[in-house]
Amino acid sequence: MAPKSFKAFLSVIDNTKSTLGDQVVEGTQTRHATHITIAGSSISTDTSVLPLDTQPLLLQESTPFVDDSTLVDDSQLPDLVPVLSAKKQASALLEEFRVVLPELIDLVLDHNANPYFDDACSCNRPGAKHTTKCNDCFMYQISCSECFIDAHRGNPMHWAEVWDAQRGFFIRHDISRLRTEGYATHLGHHRSHCPNPASETDLLFHFIDTNGIHNTKVRFCGCPGAPKRYQQLMKIGFFPATLDRPSTAFSFRLLKQFHLLHLESKTAAYDFIGTLRRLTDNAFAQSTSDPYPQFRLVMRVWRILQAKKRLGQAHGIDTVLKNRPEGNLLVYCPACPEPGVNMEMGWEKTPLHLRHLNQMQHTADGNHHANKYIKNTDPDDISLFEGKAYFPDDTAFRHYIKHLPAGDVEEEKSTCSYLNAVNKQNRKKFKNMDITGIVNIQCSHVFIQSSVDLQLGERFANTDYALAHAIRQRKIPITYDTSSSYNTCCDRVASYDISCAYCVKIVGRFTKNFHDLLDSIKKIRWLIPLVHVQNHKDNCTYFFSSAYIENVGHFHGETAEHAWPELNQLGAQTRQMNNGHRQDTLIDHHGDWNFKKLANMSATLYVDIQQAKQLFLQKREAFKSLSALYADRIPTWNKENRQARSIDPIDKEVHCVYRQTQKKVPSQSRIYQMLLLELDAKPSAKSLGDVDTKLASFLNEGLLILGRQRNIRAKVGLKTDAERNSQKDRLRNRIDKWRQEQKSIMPQVGKYVFKQAVSGKMTDNPEDEVLYLPSNFTESQRLALELVHLGEYERRLHEGSAYDALRNVRTAVKTIVALRAEKKAQAYGQTRHTRSSEQIRDMEARRDLAMEDYSATRLSMISLGLPENSPQFPPLAITDTFRKPTNIKRAVGDSRRTDGPMWTNTGVTGGSRLPASATGPSTVAGYAIGTQTSRAKRRAAPIGKGPKGKKRRLQVDSSEKEKEVKEGWLWSLKPAGQLSEKELKEWVNEGDRVQWFRAEAEMERWQEEWEKTQADFLRCIRFFGKMHDVWMQLAGSSSNGGSKAYALKKSAMFKTMERNARDHLNRAGYSHLVLKDSQILADLIQEERSKPENSIPYRDFEPPESDSDSDDFRYGYYGLTQTIFHIGKPTIKLDFD
C-alpha cells in the first residue's frame, strides 16, 4: 500500500534503507529492494517492491553497482537510479528547510533583541547609546536617536525602532517623536532647515508611504518666491490630498505600487489601505489613521495624470498626429490600418481582390458583470476623461438614450429563434440596477476601441453609440471610387453575436442618429463569431460565417470575449462606485489592457504569421488532392457563383454552394440497400495486357477467394452459425476447384500445398487456409520457384483490389454518417431504433472489412516489391477516414481540421476514382457525408447485440406536430425512399460538391489570413517607427527638462519595439518583405501568388461585377430582405499541375 503523505513516504524509505543498506534501486515504474540473507552454507536473495513517490524523481549521475542476477529482467526495471536522488527538486528544498527550521526561527527572533543597548554610540554624544535601528534601510547599524535623525533627513518615512530598556523590546516611532521637543521635516531646502518657515510651529501631517501611515511633523518653506504648499509636496514626490492647505499626502511610489497592483491583481483600494494600516500597527490597526476617502480621490486624479503623460497629451501630441481626435486618451492598435501613421504610400491602389490587406475588423460584445447599482450618489460625479477615452461623454450619451423612441426596444426582437441575447432583456438579474453592463467594440487584435453603458439588456441603440465612437477614433477615407478597380478606402468588417438581427435596420438608425457615419456603416460587412453562430439557425451560418465570406481571412470574431475574464474581476468594485469613478476605473483598465497588447504585439504576430502560413499550405495541398479526386466534375462546379445566396420561399432555408440541399433526401433503408449493392458488387479486374486469359482468371479468382476468407473471418453479413457454415462449405468447394488449376499453373508449390493438407488443420477452417500465391513467398523463394513473372501479374491485380477496397471504405464511411443522421431525425420507437442501430453496426463492420481488405492487399504488394513507404499506397487507419460532414453546417474548429488522408492524399485516392462515364456502383463512390468527429470510433459490437440502458425518446406532443406540419417545410419534402435513381445520384454528387467548395473556402480564408498578417506586421513596424519620430519631435519642442527627458524615454521605448518587431519578422522568414520606392504590399503579394510553388488551381478571378450602391449592398454584405444575393460573378479557369 502506498504511503498517504510525504512524511509517511520518508519514514518508509528511511526504515527500508536502514534495513537493506545500499541495495535499494529504482525503475521508472517500480522500486525494488534486494536483500541477501546468509544462513550457514545457504544464501538466499529476496526482491521486494517499495512504494514510489507520486511525482517524477530526480536523477543523479552516480549509480551504485547492481547485481543483474538478483533482479528481474531489465525491460521491467528501466533506468535504475539511487533512491536518495529520487526526490523532486521542490521536495528536496523543503526538506532542507525542514531540517533547519529551529535555527531559522532563532535567526528571525534575533532581530527583536538589542545586544548593544549598553554600548555607547560612536557619535560620542553625552549619554548616547545604541537604542535606535532602522529596518527600512539596508544593513543599518544600530545607533542613538540623534544619529538616526542625521542619517534620515532625506528618508523621514523610515520607521525608527527604539529600544525600551525597562520593558525590554523595540517600540516603533515616527522620526518626529525621537526628540522630546519634537522634530519636524523642513521642505524646500533639500534636507536643510528653512530659514523662513511658513509657520512658527510644526504642522502635524499625514504622510502615507509604502511602509505605512506616518503621523509626522513638517514645516513648509516660507521664503520669498517659494512654491505653494502642494507644489512643495509634489517636488519631494508626494501627492497632496487637497490643494488648499493640505494635511495629507501620498508618495508617488505608493500610488504607482497600488496602480499596478490594481491593474494586475484587482486589489481594492479599501483592502490596500487596510494593509497599510496593519503595516503601521498590526495589533492595533484600528487606532491608526484611515486615509481611505482621500486615497480614492487621489487615485482618480493620478490615473488621468498618468494617461495624459503616457499618451502624449501633456506634450501636445495633437499638433503632430493630426489624424486623430483632439485630446484623445486612447492606446491605439499598431497593426490596424491608420492612414498617416502606419500605412505605406499608395495603399489606395490595392486591388479589390486583396482588400483584406487594408481592413479594419471590429468585434462587438456585451458584458453584464460591469454593472452598477441604483444608489443615492453624487450626480455631478463625472468621468475625468470627459469622453476623450473609451467611454463617450456621459452627458451626451444619456441625452441620446433618453430621447430614443419608446418603440425601439420592442422592434429589436430577433427573428432567429435560437438567439436569446436580445429576446430575453427584462431579466430579474437587472433588478435594482442603474447600469446593467457595458458593450465593447474591439479590433481583431483585441484592442478595446470603445465602451458604452447598457440599460435593460443589450439594446441596439447602445451598440450603435459604441460603434460610432469607435469609428470616429480614426480619420479614415470612407468614400469608394465606384469607377475604380482598386480598394480606395479601408475595408471594414464587423463581428457581433447578434448580427443577424442587429444589421437589419442599422442604416436607418444611423441615418437618424449618426448621419456623418452613414457611408462607413453602409460598407461594413457583418459577421457572427464562429462559436456563437453554432447557436443560431443554420441560415445564419451561410449568411454571416466568416468561413464563407471572401476577403475576411480567418476572422473568427471570438476575441471579443477575451477581455471579459480580466474585467469581470472588477465587477464587485465598480458596481458600488459613482458612475464617474466607475468609468475612470474601467477606462484605466482598458488602457492597460491595450498597452500590454501593444508591448507584446510583435511576438503575437510572429506566432500568427507562422500558424497562418502552415495552415494555408496544409489546406492548399488538401484542396489540390481533393480537386484531383473530383477532376471530372469540377468544370461543372466551377460555373457556380460562390457568393450567391438564395432563400426558398416555402421553407425559408438558404441555398448556396456551401450547403447540401435538405429538401430531397433518401430514406435510411434506401441508403442502406444502395450501399449494400455497391459494396457487394464484384470488383473490376485490373487489366493484364497480353497475359493469357486463363492465367488472369486464375489469379483473379485467387484474390476473390482471399477476400471471401476475410469476409467469413469478420462474420460480415452472417448472423447465424448455419449461415457461416454454409459459406464455409461453399468456400471449401471453391478452393478445391481453384487448387486443380493451381496444379497446372503453379506445380512448383505443390509440396507446400501437400504439407498443409496433410496437417488436416484447414479442413474445417477454409477461411484460414494459405493459397500459396506468389505474395506468400519471399523474394528469394520466388526466384527459386520461378514465380517472379507471375508475382508481377499478381501485383498488378492487387493494385485494382486496393482501389476497390478504398472505394468501399469511402462509401461505407459516408453511409455510416448518413444512417446516423437519419436515425437521429426519424428513428422513433424501439423497433425503428433497434433496426437503425443494427444497420449502422453492420455498416461499421463492412467498413472495417474494407479497411482490412486494403491492408491485406497492401501487405501482399509490399511482399511483391512495393516500397513500404510508397506514397501511392500508405497505411490506412480509422483516423485517415475522417471527413468533415457536408450535410450539416460547419462545426467549431473545422478551419483547423483537414479531411483524412484517404480523401486528400493523391496516392491513396488517385486510382480509386472511376471515370464519370463508368456505370454501376462506382457512380455512387462520390457520395459525400462525412463522419461526425475526428476521433476513432469504437469497434462495432457483434451484430444483434445493441447498446443497453438507452433512454427512450420522448414522444413529441401531437399539437406541436400539427403546428409544424401546417406551415412548415414538411409538406414540401419529397417522401423518403421515393427518389429515382437519377435523383439519388444527384444527391450523392451534391455532397461531393459541398465538400469541395468548403475545402476551397478554408484554403482561401487561410491564404487571406496569412497575407493579412504580413500586412499587420509591416504596419506594426511602421507604427513603432512613427511613434519614435513623434516623441523625438515632442522632445525637441519641449522647453521643460522633465518633459523632454520623458519624451526621449518614450522615443527610445518605441525604437526598441520597432527593432524587436523587425527581428521577429526576420526570424519568421520574411526579411525580404521590404517595399521599394512606389511599391505597395499588394505588389509583393501578387508576386508571391504567381510563384509556381504557390500556384493554386483556377485562381484567376475577374473583379466582382456589381453596383456598390445597389440595394444588395445596403447592409454591406447581406440585405436580409432580399431573396437572392449576387455579389460578383467570378470567371474560373481550371489548371492542374
Buried (B, 14 or more C-beta within 10 A) or exposed (E): EEBEEBEEBBEBBEEBBEEBEEBBBBBEEBBBBBBEEEEEEEEEEEBEEBBBBEEEBBEEEEEEEBEEEBBEEEEEBEEBBBBBBBBBEEBEEEEEEEEEEEEEEEEEEEEEEBEBBEEBBEEEEEEBBBBBBBBBEEEBEBBBBBBBBEBBBEEBBBBBBBBEEEEEEBEEBBBBBBEEEEBBBBBBEEEEEBEEBBEEEBBEBBBBBBBBBBBBBBBBBBEEEBBEBBEBBBEBBBBBBBEEEBBBBBBBEBBEBBBEBBBEEBBBBEEBBBBBBBBBBEEEBEEBBBBBEBBBEBBBBBBBBBBBBBBBBBBEBBEBBEEBBEBBBBBBBBBBBBBEBBBBEBBBBBBBBBBBBBBBBBBBBBBBBBBBEEEEBEEEBBBBBBBBBBBBBBEEBEEBBEEBEEEEBEEBEBEBEEBEBBBEBEEEEBEEBBBBBBBBBBBBBBBBBBBBBBBEBBBBBBBBBBBBBBBBBBEBEBEBEEEEEBBBBBBBBBBBBBBBBBBBBBBEBBBEBBEEBEBBBBBBBBBBBBBBBBBBBBBBBBBBBBBBBBBBBBBBBBBBBBBBEBBBEBBEBBBBBBBBBBBBBBBBBBBBBBBBBBEEBBEBBBEBBBBBBEBBBBBBBBBBBBBBBBBBBBEEBBEEBBBBBBBBEEBEBBBBBBBBBBBBBBBBBBBBBBBBEBBEBEBBBBEBEEBEEEBBEBBBBBBBBBBBBBBBEBBBBBEEEEEBEEBBEEBBEBBEEBBEBBEEBBEEBEEBBEEBEEEEEBEEBBBEBEBBBBBBBEEEEBEEBEBEEBBBBBBBBBBBBBBBBBBBBBBBBBBBBBBBBBBEEEBBEEEEBBBBBBBBBBBBBBBBBBBBBBBBBBBBBBBBEBEEEEEBBBEBBBEBBBBBBBBBBBBEEBBEBBBBBBBBBBEBBBBBBBEBEEEEBBBBBBBBBBBBEBEEBEEBEEBEEBEEEEEEEEEEEEEEEEEEEEEBBEEEEEEBEEBEEEEBBEBBBBBBBBBBBBBBBBBBBBBBBBBBBBBBBBBBBBBBBBBBBBBBBBBEEBEEEEBBEBBBEBBEBBBEBBBBBBEBBEEBEBEEBEBEEEEBBBBBBEEBBEEEEBEBBBBEBEEBEBEEEEEBBBBBBBBBEBEEBBBBBBEBEEEEE
